[in-house]
Amino acid sequence: MERLIRWFAAALRWALGCCALLLVLAALFVSLGRELVPWVAEYRLEAEDRGRALLGVPLEIGSLEGRWQGFAPLLIGRDVRLGEGPGRCIWIS
């Protein structure tokens, strides 16, 4: 019986250690994200180039904004223009 209690105590200690580690990692992720996401506006041109390469059509982003919502980053593109000519799509938000 004493052996079972020692095993249970060790398993409980290991599980609590894992939970504490996950909590610290989540806090680190959120705090770093809140600090770094607003800098996304500086990468608007790189985002346009990457979008053009992936979509294969002209792409223009008027402005790019980053926010943190809950546990996830939120990227907002304003005045996004996709394509050329009369069939061009424009999203303004």
N, C-alpha and C positions, 0 to 999 in steps of 0.2 A: 504494500500500500504506500509506503514511504517513497518508493521508486516512482510510482505513478504521480504522486504529488510533486516530486522534483521535476519530472518530465513536463507536467502541466505548467508549473511555474516557469520553466525555461521557455516553453512554447508561448506563454502569455507575454513574457519579457521580450521575446523576439517579435511578436505581433505588435506590441506597443511601440517598439523601436522603429518598425517599418511604418507605422502610422505617423509617428513623429517626423520621420524623414520625409514622408509624402507631404505633410503639412508645411514643413520648412521649404521644400521645393516649390510647392504651389504659391507660397507667399513670395518667394524669390521671383517666380515667373510673373506674377501680377505686378509686383513693384517695378521690376525692370521694364515690363511692357508699358506701364503708365509713364515711365520716363522716356522711353524710346519711340513710341508710336507717334507723338506729335512731329517728329523729324521726318515723317514720310513725305511731307510736302516738298522737301529738298530733292526727292527722287522722281519728280513728275516726268522729266524727260526720259529717264530710264524706263519708267513704266509705259510711256508712249511707245518707245522703241520695242520693248518686249511685246506689247499688245499688237503692234503692227506685224511683228514677226510671227506671232502665234495665229492671228486672224487672217493675215494675208491681204488686208485692206487698209487704206489710210485711217489713222486714228489720231485725234487731237483731244487732249484733256486740258480744259481751261484752268482748273485748280484741283489740287489733291489735298485731302485733309485726313488726319488720323485721330481717332478717339479710342477710348477704352470703355467697353460696355460689359458689365458683369465680369466674366472670366475670359473674354475674347476681345481681340482688337476689331475695330470697326473702321474700314477705309471708305472714304466718301470722295467720289469724283464729281466735280461740278463742270457744267458746260462741256459735256463729252460729245464729240462729233465723230461719227463713224461713216466712212465712205466718202465719195466725191460726187459732184454733179447734182442733178435734180432728185435723184433717189437717195440722197444723203439722209442719214438718221441723226437727229440732234436730241440730246437729253439735257435738260436744264433743271437743276434742282437747287 
